[in-house]
Amino acid sequence: MQPAFQFALDSWSLPIPVTVALILTAFIYLRGWLHLRRAFPNAVRMWQTAAFLGGLFSVWLAVGSPLGALDEQWLSVHMVQHLLLMTVAPPLILLGAPPFLLLHGLPPSFSRSFLGPLLRTSLVERIGHLVREPLFCWLAAILVLIGWHVPAAFSLGLQSRFWHEVEHASFFVAGLLFWWPVISPWPTVPCHSRWSIVLYLFLATLPCDALSAYLAFCDRVVYPEYLSVPRQFGMTALQDQECAGALMWVFVTFAYLLPAVFFTTNLLWRPGAEEQG
C-alpha cells in the first residue's frame, strides 16, 4: 500500500457526530418518503431518493472518510473536499426535494408544536425570501469560495480544527444556497426567469476559472504549509497546486455549464416553458 494511503488509514477515525447526523437525516428523509409514497406513489421518484442519499454520502466522503486525513498533505485532496461539499453534494441533495420530505419524516407532534410555529416567524420568512434571490445566493457562494482561498484564511483552516470544520460547513451551506435557485427543490416555485439561471451559471464560472487559473499557472506555492509536509509519488508542492487548480477548473466548468446547456436547450425546444416556470 502506498505510504500516503497507509497514512490516511492510520490517522483516520470515524467522526461519530457527523456520521450519526447524516444517518439520522437519511432516516428522517426515508420516513417522509414512505409516508408520502402511501398517499401519492409518484410524488417523489426513486431517482430523487437516490440523489438525496448520494448527496449525503458525498458529504460523508468529504468530511468523514479517510479522504479527510490527506487534506493537510495534499492541496489537490483539499480541493476534492471543496468540490464534493459545494458542487456535488448540494445539487444531489436538493434534487431529492428535501424540504417537503424531511418535514413529513419528522414526528407530527414535533412539527405542530415547534417546527410549524418556527417556520411562520418573520425572521424565518425573511430568510426564506432571501434564499430565493439568485443575486444573494450567487454572491454568498462566490465570497465563500474566494474568501477561504485567501492564504491567511486557508492557513487558519489548516492550523485550527475548529476553523477547519467552519470552512467545511460554510462550503456546504454556500453550495446549497448556490444551487437552490437553479434546482428550486419541490415544492418551491421559481420566482425568477429561467433564462436568468443560464446567465447565473455562466457568470459563476468566471471567478472559479480565475482562481483555478491562478493556482494552476502561478509559479510559486501559494500556501506555504504544503512545503513542509512529506511528499509522495514524486510530486512537488507546486505540482500538487497545479493539479488542484486544473481539477477545479475542469470540474467546475462542466458542473456549471452542463446545467446551463440543459436549461438553454429546454427553453429553446419548449417555448412555453418560461411562462410555465
Secondary structure, 3 states (H helix, E strand, C coil): CCHHHHHHHHHCCCCHHHHHHHHHHHHHHHHHHHHHHHHCCCCCCHHHHHHHHHHHHHHHHHHCCHHHHHCCCCHHHHHHHHHHHHHHHHHHHHHCCHHHHHHHHCCHHHHHHHHHHHHCCHHHHHHHHHHCCHHHHHHHHHHHHHHHCCHHHHHHHHHCHHHHHHHHHHHHHHHHHHHHHHHCCCCCCCCCCHHHHHHHHHHHHHHHHHHHHHHHHCCCCCCHHHHCCCCCCCCCHHHHHHHHHHHHHHHHHHHHHHHHHHHHHHHHHCCCHHHHC
